[in-house]
Amino acid sequence: MALARDLPSTYPIRVLSSLSVYLAEQRLTAKVYFVCPPPGKLESDPTSREFLRDIRQKRFSAVAIIQGMLPEAARELMEQNGVPVVWNSVLAAERYAVGGDYLQTLREGTRRLLEQECRKIAWLEWDHPQTPRLARDAALQAFQSVLSDFGAVARPEWIRGDLHPSLEGAGYEEFREIWTGRSEKPDGLLVMDDVLFQDVVTAIEELRIDVPSQLKVVATANKGTVTCPLFPATRMEVDPAAAGQAVGEMVAQLVRGETPEPRHVAVPFRWVEPVTQGTVEDQSCWPRSFGQG
């Protein structure tokens, strides 16, 4: 299994934990590699060198990418050695994949804000530089399409994704630039990264923005590690344990020489609605009701 090492989110660790439990139950032995260094640095990283050596020597039957992306050289080596891979992004280009459906989550989050009468929506994400150009374009088109259904338009100056979530204050800086950069303010905010959202919460509170009268907020979240702001924010929550289980099922099939079907498994999210303010359950991290995403 391969696991990124540079993201502060607990999501990949919790996926790995669930996956490890499942594989142990199936009596399958697994080894973890941290093999996602910066582009061009794969061969210089000791753990990565070990990973590449084990691929060449055919020491494992399948690979699961838990978080992050591998350099093209590693992908080609796995293909040359016939190593099946379960990727962590549900993209048509990947043979086998388990992950959240980013485009669906983006559409549904945008639609939720529009249904709350928002027409000036800001969108924060982490636009990984290794993300294929087609995938980036597809996300922007999905965002624009949902907006157009409600007679709204995308504002380029309110779309940010250039700062890595691991950078201290990344979400804080991005949101502050959006809010303070112009006299016109957004009335809706969609945050598509749980780590960025932690910083965004700080910025909203420091700027004393009244949520939801001035700004309505929808953000992604991971079950069990939800940021708890002092304002009502709707969450699109994904369960890392469910993701780990799905990865494990696909890996086990590949190890047995079976062909997984379906090839792509999208891990669904569920809505977590904020409770009514002024009650004992005033914190919006206390879920009141759930609906299937």
N, C-alpha and C positions, 0 to 999 in steps of 0.2 A: 504494500500500500504506500502511496505517496501523500505527503501532507505538507502544505505550505507552512512556513515558519515565521512569516512577517506580518500577520494580521492579529490585532489585539482582541478580536472577537473570540468568544468561547465556543462559537458554533462548530468549527471543525473538530475541536477536542471532544465535544459531546457527541458528534456524529461518529468519530473514531471509537469512542467508548461503547456506543450502541453496536457498532459494527463488530468490534472485538468480541463482545458477549455473544453475538449471533454466530460468528465463525467458530468460537469455542464450543458452542452447543452442537454445531455440525461436525465437530472434531477436525476442523481445518486449522492448520498452523499459519500464522500471519506474522509478518515482519514490517515494521514501520520505518519509512525513509523520509527524511526532510530534504526534499530535492527541488525546491522552487526558489533558487537564488535569483538575483537580478539577471536580465538578459545577457547572454554571452559569458556568464560566469559558471556555467554548469560543471565543466571539467575541473575547475579550480577548487570546488567545494568537496571536502573529504567524503561527506555522506553521499553526495551526488556521484562521486567516482565509484563508490561501493555499489550504488544502485545500477550504474551503467555496467559495471563488471558482472553483477549478478544477472543482468539481462543477457549479456553475451554468453554466459555460462549456463543459461537456462535453468536457474535455480528456483524459479517460481512459475506457477501455472497461470496466474492472472494478476493484474494490477488494478487497484482502485485509486483514483485521484480524488482526494477528499476536499481539497481547497486549492485554488490557484491553477496556474497553467504551466505546462512543460515546454521548454525550447523545442524547436522543430527537430533538432538533431536527436533528441531523446525519443520523440514520436517515431521518427524514421527507424531508429534502432529497434524499437519494440515491434514495429511492423515487419522488419527484416527477419526477426527471430520468432515471429508468430506468437507474440504474447498478446492475448486479448486484454482490452482495457475497458474499465467502466469509468467514464468521465463524470465530472461534477457539474456539467452544464447541459441542459436539454436543448441541443442544437442539431439541426438536420445533418450537419457535417459529421457528427460523431456517430460511430457505429452502435455503441451501447452507452447509455447515459442515465444518471439519476440526479435530479436536482429540482429546485424550484423553477416554475415557469415564469421567468422574469417578465415576459411580455404580457402575460395574463395579469400578473400582479400589478404591473404598471398601468394597464388599462383599467382594472377594477379600482385601484386607488384613485386614479384621476376621475373616474366616473363618480365615485363616492363624494369627492369634493364638489363636482359639478352639480350633483343632486342636492347638495346643501347650498345651492345658489352662488357658489364661487365661480367667477369668470376670469380672474387674473391669478393664474396658478404658477407658483414657483416649484421647481423640480430639482432636488439634490440627490446625487448618486456618486458612486465611485466608478469612473470611466477608465477601466484598466487599459493601459497603452497597448497591451497585447490582445485586447478584444478585437476580433475581426471587424473590418470596416463595415461589412454587410450587416453584422449584428448591431453595430452602433446605429446604422441608418434605419434598421428595422425598429429599434426602440424609439427613435425620434419620430418615425412615421406613425407608430402606434399611438404615441402621445398626441401628436397633431390630429390624428383621425378622431380620437375620442373628443378632443376639444371642439373640433369642427361640428360634431353631431349636436353640440349644444350652442353653436354660434360663437364659440370662443376661439382665440388664436394663441399660439405659443409665442412667448417673448424670449428671444435668445438671451437677453441680459438676465433673465430669471432662471436659466438652466445652467447648473454648475456641476462639474464632476471631475475637476482637474487635480484636486488635492487628495493624496492617499489617506485613508482613514487612520492609519497608524501615526500620522503626523499630529503632534500635539495641537489641539485647537483647530483642526482642519474644518470640521463642520461649523464651528463658531465663526471662523473667518469668512467662510463662504456665505453663511446666512447673513452676517452683518453687512457684507458688501451688497447683497441683494436689497436688504431693508433700508440701508442708509445711503445707498448710491444715487437714489433718485427721489424726487418728491412723491411720485406715484408709488404706492405700495401694493404688493400682492394681497389678495384676500384668502388665498388657499396655499397650503404648503404640503408637498408630497416628498417625503424623505425615504429613499429606497436603499438605505444602509443603516443597520442598527447601531454601528459604532459612530457614524457621523451624527446620528440623532442624539447621542449623549451630549455632544458639544452644542448641538442646535438648542437643546433644552436650556442650557446655560445662557446662550445668547438671547433667547426669547425672554427669559426671566430678567436678565440685566437690562434689556431694552424696555422692560415693563410693557410688553405687548399684551393686550387683553385678548386671551383666547377663551371663547371663540368669537367674540363680537368684532374684533379687528382682524383676526386670522384664524382660519380653521386648519387643523393639522391631521394628516394621515401619515403613518410611518410603518415600516416593516419592523418586526420584532421576532425574537426567538423565545419559544416557550421556556419559562423558568428563569430567564435572565432579562426581564423587561425593565427598561429605564422607567423610573417613576416620577414624571414631572408634576409640578403643582398646577397643572391645567389639564383640561379634558382633551385627550388625543386618541383618535381611533387607531387601533393596531391591526396589522395584517400579520398574524402570528403563524410561524412555521415550527414544527416540532422536530428538533434534531434527532431524537430517538427514532422517529418514523423514517427519516432520511437514512440513518444508519442501517435500519432493518431492511429497507428497500435495496440499498447497495449490497448488503450481505446476501440477500436472496439471488441477486443477479450474479455476483461473484461465484457463489456456490454452484449455480448452473453452469457457468463457464468452466469451472474446475472439473466438473463431471463430464465435460465434453458436450453439454447440451447447448442449444441455441435459445437464448432468452427471448421471450415474447410477452409483452411488447419490448422492442429494443430501447425505447425511451420511456422512462417512468417519471412523471411530474409529481413532485411532492406538493400537495395542496396546502393552502393557508386557510386559516379561519379568522373571522372577524372577532375582535375584542373591542367592545364598545365601552366608552367611559361611562361611569356612573354619574348620577345627578349630584351636582355640587351641593355643599351644605349639609351632608350627611356624615355619619361615622366612616363610611366607605368613600370619602371625598377624593382620595387619591385615584387617579385614572388607571393605575396599574392593577386595581382590583377589578377583575372582569365581572360584569353583571350578566351578560348573555352571549351566546356564541351562535354564529351562523356559518354554514359551510361555504368556503370560498370557492 
